[in-house]
Amino acid sequence: MAKKHYLTATLPDGYVKTIGPTSIPFTHYWRIVAELANGKTEVFWGHAKSLAEAKGKQAAAAEAAATRGWRSYAFEVVELVKTRG
C-alpha cells in the first residue's frame, strides 16, 4: 500500500489549500473564481495528475462562462507541494 501524504497549493492571492491524506500522485491544483450574473461569486476547484490535465480545465471554464452567463472568471493553476505525512 502506498504511503499517504498531504499536498499544499499556495495561490498568488495567498489562499492556501491542503489536500489529503492521499496516495494519489496529484501534481497541480486548479481554481476558477466566477463572478455570476447576479454579482455573487462562486469558486470551483480541483486537483490533477499533470499540468496538462489541469490546464485542460480552462476550456471547460470558458464553456461554463458562456453557458451559465458568468460576468467574468479567473482561472489559476499552481503546483502542489508535498507538505507532511
SULKA-V326613 format. One record per backbone hydrogen bond with DSSP energy under -1.0 kcal/mol. NH is the residue of the N-H (numbers start at 1). CO is the residue of the C=O. E is the energy in kcal/mol with one decimal. If there is no record, write none. Layout:
[[NH CO E] [NH CO E]]
This chain:
[[5 22 -2.5] [6 84 -2.5] [7 19 -2.8] [8 81 -2.7] [9 17 -2.9] [11 15 -2.9] [14 11 -2.5] [17 9 -2.5] [19 7 -3.3] [22 5 -2.5] [26 24 -2.2] [27 48 -2.8] [28 48 -1.7] [29 78 -2.9] [30 46 -2.6] [31 76 -2.4] [32 44 -3.2] [33 74 -2.4] [34 42 -3.0] [35 72 -3.0] [36 40 -3.1] [39 36 -2.0] [42 34 -2.4] [44 32 -2.6] [46 30 -1.9] [48 28 -2.6] [54 50 -2.0] [55 51 -2.9] [56 52 -1.5] [57 54 -1.5] [58 55 -1.7] [61 57 -2.0] [62 58 -2.0] [63 59 -2.1] [64 60 -2.6] [65 61 -2.5] [66 62 -1.8] [67 63 -2.6] [68 64 -3.1] [70 65 -1.4] [71 35 -2.5] [72 35 -1.2] [74 33 -2.0] [76 31 -2.5] [78 29 -2.5] [80 27 -2.9] [81 8 -2.3] [83 6 -2.1]]
